[in-house]
Amino acid sequence: MRALKNTDLLPFAVFGILMLVAIMVFWSVMDMVLLGGSLAIVLIPLHRRLSARVRPLYSAALITGTVLAVFLGACYLTLLLFSANAGTLSSMFSAIGSWLDDPSTNPLSYGVPFSKETLSSMLAQGNALFVDYEKTLIANLSLILFKMFVFFFSLSALLYHGDWLKMKSLSRMPPVIRDYITRLSDVTVDTLYAIYVVQVTIAALTFFIALPVFYILGYGNILFYSFLAAFCELIPILGSSSTFVLIGAYALALGDTRGVFVAFFLGYLIVSCVPEIYVRPVLVGRRVKISAFIMLIGILGGIFTMGLAGFVLGPVMMVLLINAFRIYTSGRKEWL
């Protein structure tokens, strides 16, 4: 196999630089582009099967429309549940707010490692998200609609043009690079598939294992609290831990020491931490044959550094890095 020349890599270097510039310019919506594109990669096999029966344009439109319908249905159901339990959420936030406003309250004396100001700011953000969600949605409606458009446009565009783009890109690559990219693209698809399937699986698991915890807690609204934990788990930047932190703060405001222990030990440690620290990395890592510990670093590191997009990019980058090294070391002699 012939050695690569510097001129072979020049077009890809230029393309890579332009891609980086575009990412920097459009960073505010890049998370939606990445998420839409990653979901399209997972759904492309379905698109190929449908395209055998109908025109590719109709197949891409059908899949995109189905995803949109599921998304809107889930949003409608979520808003209905939040509206039906608005009184419960309002009383929780009011109790925590009154506790923080009490001059005699000192969170540090309860072992809470945050000042009143920090907790008040977090409470205001939670109130805007869970209680005053209608005002928050209206205030950010234009941005939300634009991001939704970017997401679904990216999804439909890559579904329709994905195979063509891959074929054209690979056809212009040197054979060595083409083989390398093909092998990495296969493991990328496996990783993305695992990420999305595991995410939905863990959200469902969270709902069911949270039921006995909220029953033991004894605050009622067991189904709603379990749904809230599963809903937050489905959103990577929140996680079910945010629900149990809220419940724990509510129990602390009520002076319910038992409730604080239940929320922390049974809720936070078992329902939230075990799936995140053990179940998710193991399931994703097993699919792509990567250590669960390395996958945990990729998942958490991606979320902490890149937010919502990092939930996908973090583990994908770890998998690509490790597999690139494996391919390089296993076939090094062929490159010389």
Stockholm file with secondary structure:
# STOCKHOLM 1.0

chainA/1-336         MRALKNTDLLPFAVFGILMLVAIMVFWSVMDMVLLGGSLAIVLIPLHRRLSARVRPLYSAALITGTVLAVFLGACYLTLLLFSANAGTLSSMFSAIGSWLDDPSTNPLSYGVPFSKETLSSMLAQGNALFVDYEKTLIANLSLILFKMFVFFFSLSALLYHGDWLKMKSLSRMPPVIRDYITRLSDVTVDTLYAIYVVQVTIAALTFFIALPVFYILGYGNILFYSFLAAFCELIPILGSSSTFVLIGAYALALGDTRGVFVAFFLGYLIVSCVPEIYVRPVLVGRRVKISAFIMLIGILGGIFTMGLAGFVLGPVMMVLLINAFRIYTSGRKEWL
#=GR chainA/1-336 SS CCCCCHHHHHHHHHHHHHHHHHHHHTHHHHHHHHHHHHHHHHHHHHHHHHHTTSCHHHHHHHHHHHHHHHHHHHHHHHHHHHHHTHHHHHHHHHHHHHHHHCTTCCGGGGTCCSCHHHHHHHHHHHHHHHTSHHHHHHHTHHHHHHHHHHHHHHHHHHHHHHHHHHHHHHHTSCHHHHHHHHHHHHHHHHHHHHHHHHHHHHHHHHHHHHHHHHHHHTCSCHHHHHHHHHHHHHSTTTCTHHHHHHHHHHHHHHTCHHHHHIIIIIIIIIIIIHIIIIIHHHHHHHHHTCCHHHHHHHHHHHHHHHTTTHHHHHHHHHHHHHHHHHHHHHTHHHHC
#=GC SS_cons         CCCCCHHHHHHHHHHHHHHHHHHHHTHHHHHHHHHHHHHHHHHHHHHHHHHTTSCHHHHHHHHHHHHHHHHHHHHHHHHHHHHHTHHHHHHHHHHHHHHHHCTTCCGGGGTCCSCHHHHHHHHHHHHHHHTSHHHHHHHTHHHHHHHHHHHHHHHHHHHHHHHHHHHHHHHTSCHHHHHHHHHHHHHHHHHHHHHHHHHHHHHHHHHHHHHHHHHHHTCSCHHHHHHHHHHHHHSTTTCTHHHHHHHHHHHHHHTCHHHHHIIIIIIIIIIIIHIIIIIHHHHHHHHHTCCHHHHHHHHHHHHHHHTTTHHHHHHHHHHHHHHHHHHHHHTHHHHC
//
